[in-house]
Amino acid sequence: QVQLVESGGGLVQAGGSLRLSCVASGSIFSVRIMGWYRQAPGTERELVAHFTPGGSTNYADFVKGRFTISRDNAKTMYLQMNSLKPEDTAVYYCYQEHIGGRQYWGQGTQVTVSS
C-alpha cells in the first residue's frame, strides 16, 4: 500500500505563487509515474503535470511556462505554481502509478485564486 499526502494549498491573489508538496509512504519502490491532477467544481479531474517512466516531464498546455514539477525522489514531489489565475482554482491531487498499473491518490489540497 502507498499513502500520499499533499500540502501547500491555500488562498492566493491572481498573479501570485504557491508551492505544493506531496509526500509518499509505504511500498514506493515500484512507482512508474508520479504527477499532479486537479479538479474544479463541476468538472472532470485533469492532468496538470507528471514524470514519465523515463524521467521526463509532461505538462498540460494550460500550465506550460507557469508551473514546474520537481521531485527529490519517489517519496517527495513538488508543484511550483507561478502566475496563478482564477481558473487555476481547484483541488490538486498527487498520484502515483506503479508497476502493474495500480494507482494511488492523495486526499487533495485546495487551491483558490482570487481575482
C-alpha positions as CSV (number, residue, x, y, z in Angstrom):
1,Q,0.0,0.0,0.0
2,V,1.0,3.6,-0.7
3,Q,-0.1,6.7,1.1
4,L,0.2,10.1,-0.5
5,V,-0.3,13.4,1.5
6,E,-0.4,16.8,-0.2
7,S,0.2,20.1,1.4
8,G,0.8,23.7,0.5
9,G,-2.6,24.7,-0.9
10,G,-4.3,27.9,0.1
11,L,-5.8,31.2,-1.0
12,V,-3.7,33.5,-3.2
13,Q,-4.4,36.5,-5.4
14,A,-4.1,36.3,-9.1
15,G,-0.5,36.6,-10.2
16,G,0.7,35.0,-7.0
17,S,2.5,31.8,-6.3
18,L,2.1,28.6,-4.3
19,R,4.2,25.5,-3.9
20,L,2.5,22.2,-3.4
21,S,4.2,19.2,-1.8
22,C,3.4,15.5,-1.9
23,V,5.0,13.0,0.5
24,A,4.6,9.3,-0.2
25,S,5.0,6.5,2.3
26,G,4.6,2.7,2.1
27,S,5.7,0.5,-0.8
28,I,7.0,3.1,-3.2
29,F,9.8,1.0,-4.8
30,S,7.6,0.1,-7.8
31,V,6.5,3.6,-8.8
32,R,6.5,4.3,-12.6
33,I,4.7,7.6,-12.9
34,M,4.3,10.5,-10.5
35,G,2.3,13.5,-11.1
36,W,-0.4,16.1,-10.3
37,Y,-4.0,16.3,-11.3
38,R,-6.6,18.9,-10.4
39,Q,-10.4,19.0,-10.3
40,A,-12.5,22.1,-10.2
41,P,-16.2,22.0,-9.1
42,G,-18.4,20.5,-11.8
43,T,-15.5,19.3,-14.0
44,E,-13.6,16.1,-14.5
45,R,-10.2,15.6,-12.9
46,E,-7.5,16.7,-15.4
47,L,-3.8,16.1,-15.7
48,V,-1.6,19.1,-14.7
49,A,1.9,17.6,-14.9
50,H,3.7,14.4,-14.5
51,F,7.0,12.5,-14.7
52,T,7.1,9.7,-17.3
53,P,8.6,6.3,-16.6
54,G,11.7,7.6,-18.4
55,G,12.0,10.6,-16.1
56,S,11.0,13.3,-18.5
57,T,8.2,15.8,-17.6
58,N,4.9,16.5,-19.4
59,Y,2.7,19.5,-18.8
60,A,-0.8,20.4,-19.7
61,D,-0.9,23.2,-22.2
62,F,-2.8,25.5,-19.7
63,V,0.1,25.4,-17.2
64,K,3.2,25.5,-19.5
65,G,5.6,28.2,-18.6
66,R,3.8,28.8,-15.3
67,F,4.0,25.6,-13.3
68,T,7.1,23.4,-12.6
69,I,7.0,19.8,-11.3
70,S,10.0,18.5,-9.5
71,R,10.9,15.7,-7.1
72,D,13.6,14.7,-4.6
73,N,12.9,11.0,-5.2
74,A,10.0,8.7,-5.3
75,K,9.0,9.9,-1.8
76,T,8.7,13.6,-2.3
77,M,7.4,15.6,-5.2
78,Y,6.5,19.3,-5.7
79,L,4.5,21.6,-7.9
80,Q,5.7,25.2,-8.1
81,M,2.8,27.3,-9.4
82,N,3.5,30.8,-10.5
83,S,1.4,33.5,-12.2
84,L,-1.7,31.9,-10.9
85,K,-5.0,32.6,-12.5
86,P,-8.6,32.4,-11.1
87,E,-9.2,29.5,-13.4
88,D,-6.4,27.5,-11.6
89,T,-8.8,27.3,-8.7
90,A,-9.3,23.6,-8.0
91,V,-8.4,20.7,-5.6
92,Y,-5.0,19.5,-6.6
93,Y,-4.2,15.8,-6.2
94,C,-0.9,13.9,-6.1
95,Y,-0.8,10.5,-7.7
96,Q,1.4,7.6,-8.4
97,E,1.1,4.7,-10.8
98,H,3.0,1.6,-10.0
99,I,4.3,-1.4,-12.0
100,G,1.2,-3.4,-12.8
101,G,-1.0,-0.4,-13.3
102,R,-2.2,0.2,-9.7
103,Q,-2.8,3.9,-9.0
104,Y,-2.7,5.8,-5.7
105,W,-4.2,9.2,-4.9
106,G,-3.8,11.7,-2.2
107,Q,-6.7,13.4,-0.4
108,G,-6.2,16.6,-2.3
109,T,-5.3,20.1,-1.3
110,Q,-7.5,23.2,-2.2
111,V,-6.0,26.0,-4.2
112,T,-8.1,29.1,-4.5
113,V,-7.0,32.1,-6.7
114,S,-8.9,35.3,-6.2
115,S,-9.2,37.9,-9.0
